[in-house]
Amino acid sequence: MPKNFNTTGVCIPELHYMVNTRKQIDKIITGYVDKGSYFTINRARQFGKTTTLYLLERQLQEHYTVIRLSFEAADELFQSLYTFTKGLIRSISRELKMQKADAGLIQQWEQPVSQDLPFSDLSDRITQLCSDNGKKVVLMIDEVDKSADNQIFLSFLGLLRNKYLEQQQKRDHSFQSVILAGVYDIKNLKLKIHPGEEAKYNSPWNIAADFNLDLSFQPDDIAGMLAEYEADYHTGMDIPALSHLIYDYTDGYPYMVSRICMIIDQQIAGSKEYPLRKNAWTISGFLNAIRIFLQDKNALFDDMVKTLHQYPVLKERIEDILFCGTRYTFEINSPVINVGVMFGFLKNHENTVAVANRIFETILYNLFLSEKYPGNTGRREKILEVVV
């Protein structure tokens, strides 16, 4: 079965053309997991967090028992402490069975939950699991944002924090490492910058190590993916030139990189203007793919619009940058800038706040322009022409 480019769900090396992230995965393992760190991979939407967890799980399983969960569509878990505990135990039990953990250990894990003291019961089971299991245990939870404002989730983080501290003092056994993944920084779960709202920092996750690894794709990373494609189809593409072009427009944003390649492969190649793959994988084919992408209807751009409505101060700041040329000093402790970076819209460019990449810059410019001058499509096309 031939590989293809993928922009939905998890990217799997055997099925999809993708950047080789082995170096980043190795750094996460040696720099965080092996050292027993608890941390959060908080990156913008569609930045490859779920794929990173999947690849990390595959590599960790040689030496660790890995429990990988997701809070996506898990609203029913958060009805009560008892419901949460019961559901979590069931989910972890399923993971343990898939990894063929000791049957006796699984049986102990699955004992009925105390209705009076469910979290105390859960704490005891984690202790038993982590002390009796043959391998150290790593817990991963994806989509933690879905329950970030839920008190039961905060209580669960508090339980993990307490067990982490107790384990550091050799008074308890707990997970070797806990990895949470989501858009929001879990240390700042209730961060708000709406008018009239006070910023709140209310998370027990202050034990977490800072996760500073760059997960964006560099030109050499993109070139490796294109080389794999080229080995299959022999298009004669100029790999260095195209990889740098893709990077220049996306700044290595994983979804954007894959989406542009997918458009070239599936929409540009075989079209009237570019009938063969060798015609499509050219600078001209790339620029046409950019034009298509800018008109794309996708979850990333939809989320961007929703986020700007949710954070009007951020929207005003970006408008100032794009339309007024206002230069803001980059200060990550500013709630507005912090949120913009967290969602992937802003970056630090020579200590000045800048829009993260040319794709976002064009989409944002056109969005704001359409709001100021509705129906002025001629002006919109002019902006597309200038940027491309």
Buried (B, 14 or more C-beta within 10 A) or exposed (E): EEBEBBBEEBBBBEEBBBBBBEEBBEEBBEBBBBEBBBBBBBBBBBBBBBBBBBBBBEBBBEBBBBBBBBBEEBEEBBEEBBBBBBBBBEBBBEBBEEBEBEEEBBEEBBEEBBEEBBBEBBBEBBBBBBEBBEBBBBBBBBBBBBBBEBEBBBBBBBBBBBBBEBBEEEEBBBBBBBBBBBBBBBBBBBBBBEEEEEEEEEBBBEBBBEBEBEBBBEBEBBBBBBEBBBEEBEBEBBBEEBBBBBBEBBBBBBBBBBBBBBBBBEBBBEEEEBEEBBBBBBEEBBEBBBEBBBEEEBEBBEBBEEBBEBBEBBBEBBBBBBEEEEEBEBEEEBBBBBBBBBBBBBBBEEEEBBBBBBBBBBBBBBBBBBEEEEEEEEEBEEBBEEBB
